[in-house]
């Protein structure tokens, strides 16, 4: 499939299974991520690939963060949180590593990290993997940020759940492109 068709066909895939991408696959994916638009060539991103025993560690970290933030949380929410990492054989944490810069504000650096994350999703799709980008309250939780070994200034942009699609991927619906763009100035 050519690049344009791939971009037009990519969809989020929430139901994934083994296998996860190999290390060689990940290298290709992160090469694609590194080509994102990046004002000033700051590369304000970092990615953590978590799989295997790391998913257990992430599960424990998420539960700890949840119960510390809300000691009265219901057991059902704790159980749901505990199971979050096991929805995919791999989770890639997308992290904005914003830097002080005289002419590149942090919001532009966050956008660059988002663009790198989208490139990563496109590359995963091109390699035949399914992925979905999730955030949620725990992405902004200090216990999670610290537990992942991130600096206090780092920001989690998303948790990317990755694996092999568990079922055939449906064709995405057609988009009325006229509803999402216009020409300016209008005459």
C-alpha positions as CSV (number, residue, x, y, z in Angstrom):
1,X,0.0,0.0,0.0
2,X,1.4,3.4,-0.9
3,X,1.9,6.0,1.8
4,X,-1.1,8.2,0.9
5,X,-3.5,5.2,0.9
6,X,-2.0,4.0,4.2
7,X,-2.6,7.4,5.8
8,X,-6.2,7.4,4.5
9,X,-6.9,3.9,5.7
10,X,-5.3,3.9,9.2
11,X,-7.7,3.3,12.1
12,X,-7.4,2.8,15.8
13,X,-7.5,-0.8,16.8
14,X,-8.6,-1.5,20.3
15,X,-8.7,-5.3,20.3
16,X,-5.1,-6.6,19.9
17,X,-3.3,-9.8,20.8
18,X,0.2,-11.3,20.6
19,X,2.6,-10.8,19.0
20,X,3.8,-7.3,19.8
21,X,6.2,-5.6,17.6
22,X,9.8,-7.0,17.7
23,X,12.8,-4.8,18.6
24,X,13.5,-4.5,14.9
25,X,9.9,-3.4,14.2
26,X,10.2,-0.8,17.1
27,X,13.4,0.6,15.6
28,X,11.5,1.3,12.3
29,X,8.5,2.7,14.2
30,X,10.7,5.1,16.3
31,X,12.6,6.2,13.1
32,X,9.2,7.2,11.7
33,X,8.3,9.0,15.0
34,X,11.6,10.9,14.8
35,X,10.6,12.5,11.4
36,X,7.7,14.5,13.0
37,X,7.5,18.2,12.5
38,X,9.9,19.6,15.1
39,X,10.4,23.4,15.3
40,X,14.0,23.9,16.3
41,X,14.9,20.3,16.1
42,X,14.5,19.9,19.9
43,X,13.1,16.3,19.6
44,X,10.9,17.0,22.7
45,X,9.8,13.4,22.9
46,X,10.7,10.1,24.4
47,X,9.0,6.7,24.3
48,X,8.9,3.8,26.8
49,X,8.0,0.4,25.4
50,X,6.5,-1.8,28.1
51,X,5.7,-5.5,27.7
52,X,6.0,-8.8,29.6
53,X,6.8,-8.4,33.3
54,X,6.8,-4.6,32.8
55,X,3.0,-4.8,32.3
56,X,2.6,-6.2,35.8
57,X,4.8,-3.4,37.1
58,X,2.7,-0.9,35.3
59,X,-0.5,-2.4,36.7
60,X,0.9,-2.1,40.2
61,X,2.0,1.5,39.6
62,X,-1.4,2.5,38.2
63,X,-3.3,0.9,41.2
64,X,-0.9,2.6,43.6
65,X,-1.5,6.0,41.9
66,X,-5.2,5.5,41.8
67,X,-5.6,4.5,45.5
68,X,-3.2,7.3,46.7
69,X,-5.2,9.9,44.8
70,X,-8.6,8.5,45.9
71,X,-8.4,6.2,49.0
72,X,-12.1,5.6,48.9
73,X,-12.2,4.3,45.3
74,X,-14.5,1.4,44.8
75,X,-13.0,-2.1,44.4
76,X,-14.5,-2.4,40.9
77,X,-12.6,0.7,39.8
78,X,-9.4,-0.7,41.3
79,X,-9.9,-4.0,39.5
80,X,-10.5,-2.2,36.2
81,X,-7.4,-0.1,36.7
82,X,-5.4,-3.1,37.6
83,X,-6.4,-4.8,34.3
84,X,-5.7,-1.8,32.0
85,X,-2.2,-2.7,31.0
86,X,-3.2,-6.2,30.0
87,X,-5.5,-5.1,27.1
88,X,-2.4,-5.3,24.8
89,X,0.8,-7.2,24.7
90,X,2.7,-3.9,24.6
91,X,2.2,-0.4,25.8
92,X,4.3,2.5,24.5
93,X,4.2,5.5,26.7
94,X,4.6,8.7,24.7
95,X,6.3,11.4,26.7
96,X,6.7,15.1,26.0
97,X,10.1,16.3,27.2
98,X,9.6,20.0,26.9
99,X,12.6,22.3,27.3
100,X,13.0,25.9,28.1
101,X,13.6,27.7,24.8
102,X,13.5,31.5,24.0
103,X,11.5,31.1,20.8
104,X,9.8,27.6,21.0
105,X,7.0,27.6,23.6
106,X,6.2,24.4,25.4
107,X,2.8,24.0,23.7
108,X,4.6,23.7,20.3
109,X,6.9,21.1,21.8
110,X,3.8,19.1,23.1
111,X,2.4,19.3,19.6
112,X,5.6,18.0,18.1
113,X,5.4,15.0,20.5
114,X,1.9,14.5,19.4
115,X,3.0,14.5,15.8
116,X,5.7,12.0,16.6
117,X,3.1,9.8,18.3
118,X,0.9,10.0,15.2
119,X,3.8,9.0,13.0
120,X,4.4,6.1,15.3
121,X,0.8,5.0,15.0
122,X,1.0,5.3,11.2
123,X,4.2,3.2,11.2
124,X,2.7,0.5,13.4
125,X,-0.3,0.3,11.0
126,X,2.1,0.1,8.0
127,X,3.8,-2.9,9.7
128,X,0.5,-4.7,10.2
129,X,0.1,-3.9,13.9
130,X,-3.0,-2.5,15.6
131,X,-2.7,0.4,18.1
132,X,-4.9,2.8,20.0
133,X,-3.9,6.0,21.8
134,X,-5.3,6.4,25.3
135,X,-4.7,8.9,28.1
136,X,-7.0,9.1,31.1
137,X,-6.4,10.8,34.5
138,X,-3.5,8.5,35.4
139,X,-1.5,10.0,32.5
140,X,-1.3,13.2,34.5
141,X,-0.7,11.6,37.9
142,X,2.5,12.5,39.7
143,X,2.9,9.0,41.1
144,X,2.7,7.5,37.7
145,X,5.2,10.1,36.3
146,X,7.6,9.5,39.1
147,X,7.1,5.7,39.0
148,X,8.0,5.6,35.3
149,X,11.3,7.4,36.1
150,X,10.3,10.6,34.4
151,X,11.3,14.1,35.4
152,X,8.7,16.2,37.1
153,X,8.6,18.4,34.0
154,X,7.9,15.5,31.6
155,X,4.3,15.0,30.4
156,X,2.7,11.8,29.4
157,X,1.0,12.5,26.0
158,X,-0.6,9.0,25.9
159,X,-0.4,5.3,26.4
160,X,-0.3,3.5,23.1
161,X,-1.7,0.0,23.3
162,X,-0.1,-2.1,20.6
163,X,-0.3,-5.7,19.3
164,X,-1.5,-7.7,16.4
165,X,-5.2,-7.0,15.5
166,X,-7.4,-9.7,17.1
167,X,-9.8,-9.5,14.1
168,X,-9.8,-8.2,10.6
169,X,-9.7,-4.4,10.4
170,X,-12.8,-2.9,8.9
171,X,-12.6,-0.3,6.1
172,X,-12.9,3.1,7.7
173,X,-16.0,5.2,6.8
174,X,-15.6,7.7,4.0
175,X,-15.0,11.3,5.3
176,X,-16.7,14.3,3.7
177,X,-13.5,16.3,3.4
178,X,-15.5,19.4,2.5
179,X,-16.7,19.4,6.1
180,X,-13.2,19.8,7.5
181,X,-11.6,22.4,5.3
182,X,-12.3,25.6,3.4
183,X,-10.4,28.1,1.3
184,X,-9.7,31.5,2.7
185,X,-10.4,34.2,1.9
186,X,-13.8,33.4,0.7
187,X,-15.1,35.6,-2.1
